[in-house]
Amino acid sequence: MGGTEAFKKIGFEELTPKLKEIEDRTGGSSTSDLLDFILGSAIGLGISDIHFETEKEDTLLRFRLDGILYDVYKLQKKTYSSVLNRLKLLSGLKINVADAAQDGRFSTKFGETYIEIRTSVIPSEYGETVVMRVLDPKTISLNLPDLGLRPDDQELINFELKKPNGTILVTGPTGSGKTTTLYAFLKAVRSPEVKTITIEDPIEYHLDGVSQTQVDPLSGYTFAAGLRSILRQDPDIILVGEIRDLETAEIGMHAALTGHLVFSTLHTNDAIGAIPRLIDLGAKASIIGPALNLIIAQRLIRKLCEFCKIETTASGEVLSKLKNFVSGLPDKTKKLYDGKPIKLFEAKGCEKCRGGFKGRLGVYEFLKCDDELESLITSEATEESIRRVAKKQGMVEMQGDGVLKVIAGVTTFQEVERVTGPIEWLS
């Protein structure tokens, strides 16, 4: 998926002649117009990441839209050299350094909104490659109902966010929407009556009513050091951008055990995997169990366009398997789907969406750490033992949540499999 032809299919082919016209007009010597057009196009189209990938003869410009990378245009070497220098200058990076990784950021105005651009430059075989993350504040206007949670999961979140202490972890790979989820939590709990402080790397979006701080390893302000400082600021709610080491894990969990509500993230494949990950960091199981309230694993899937999605006919065998799947769900989840007709849809494509999909939402896996699971965690039970008990208590695994979103008509089986792997019981 992706590539120049795929990019043309979603209706952005008008970018290519415009980019060529600007490049030919400037002769690669002036890049302001070219860079402004690239940034403006990316922001206007809802692109999350802009890639410049150096090749032997030229440099490939790529856009990531709703999690998929598309080839856009090939820049001449001399043009890219000017673009690179301009980007370094804007991002506060050293123009004369080409053999080391550099990170920076800058702001650009789009309409009446200032958009943050986070720049990463690394050396590669044919020159420096660049990835620019577009941090559009519109994407953080999300409220909890906008995350794509099932009603039963929404109810669980509302309950957990009312607790005065404990830890809520959100896990998943880079780009899985963890920050958006945590910011939605912060928006839900912020209040003049409580003190909310974050330590992030970096601050991606600015939230009113929240004191946000950013790590600075060069000055010694790491996650662990920042967390220690935050605890002297009389906080009620703390967000730690990521648990990367034992010290951060221990300080965060002790904070959760001493009257603070702590939000943080880990990089694990599923919710249960967060527990051995913390143990691998050196955290004690006797602390992990009591400190955890909830672990959420998540990925992002593309949503079908509501304007053009078309109903498709499923075979009797597929419908039978889906009905069996629904009948095996926990009661609180099953009642949302049981007895309702199953309608499946597929992508078509229209001028509203340009490809059949528009926007993304999460697929989730919730592990509620009740007394029984706390006991298992504390005794260092196997992941399989924890999974067995969690499913008995009502945990729906991430792929299952994706299937339920297919049944709800918001995505496709192919999209769920792209993100979570083959649905073996359906094949």
Stockholm file with secondary structure:
# STOCKHOLM 1.0

chainA/1-427         MGGTEAFKKIGFEELTPKLKEIEDRTGGSSTSDLLDFILGSAIGLGISDIHFETEKEDTLLRFRLDGILYDVYKLQKKTYSSVLNRLKLLSGLKINVADAAQDGRFSTKFGETYIEIRTSVIPSEYGETVVMRVLDPKTISLNLPDLGLRPDDQELINFELKKPNGTILVTGPTGSGKTTTLYAFLKAVRSPEVKTITIEDPIEYHLDGVSQTQVDPLSGYTFAAGLRSILRQDPDIILVGEIRDLETAEIGMHAALTGHLVFSTLHTNDAIGAIPRLIDLGAKASIIGPALNLIIAQRLIRKLCEFCKIETTASGEVLSKLKNFVSGLPDKTKKLYDGKPIKLFEAKGCEKCRGGFKGRLGVYEFLKCDDELESLITSEATEESIRRVAKKQGMVEMQGDGVLKVIAGVTTFQEVERVTGPIEWLS
#=GR chainA/1-427 SS CCHHHHHHHTTCTTHHHHHHHHHHHHTTSCCHHHHHHHHHHHHHHTCSEEEEEECSSEEEEEEEETTEEEEEEEEEHHHHHHHHHHHHHHHTCCTTCCSSCEEEEEEEEETTEEEEEEEEEEEETTEEEEEEEEECGGGGCCCGGGGCCCHHHHHHHHHHHTCSSEEEEEECCTTSSHHHHHHHHHHHHCCTTSCEEEEESSCCSCCTTCEEEECBGGGTBCHHHHHHHHGGGCCSEEEESCCCSHHHHHHHHHHHHTTCEEEEEECCSSSTTHHHHHHHHTCCHHHHHHHEEEEEEEEEEEEECTTTCEEECCCHHHHHHHHHHHHTSCHHHHTTTTTSCCCEEECCCCTTTSSSEEEEEEEEEEEECCHHHHHHHHTTCCHHHHHHHHHHTTCCCHHHHHHHHHHTTSSCHHHHHHHHCCCGGGC
#=GC SS_cons         CCHHHHHHHTTCTTHHHHHHHHHHHHTTSCCHHHHHHHHHHHHHHTCSEEEEEECSSEEEEEEEETTEEEEEEEEEHHHHHHHHHHHHHHHTCCTTCCSSCEEEEEEEEETTEEEEEEEEEEEETTEEEEEEEEECGGGGCCCGGGGCCCHHHHHHHHHHHTCSSEEEEEECCTTSSHHHHHHHHHHHHCCTTSCEEEEESSCCSCCTTCEEEECBGGGTBCHHHHHHHHGGGCCSEEEESCCCSHHHHHHHHHHHHTTCEEEEEECCSSSTTHHHHHHHHTCCHHHHHHHEEEEEEEEEEEEECTTTCEEECCCHHHHHHHHHHHHTSCHHHHTTTTTSCCCEEECCCCTTTSSSEEEEEEEEEEEECCHHHHHHHHTTCCHHHHHHHHHHTTCCCHHHHHHHHHHTTSSCHHHHHHHHCCCGGGC
//
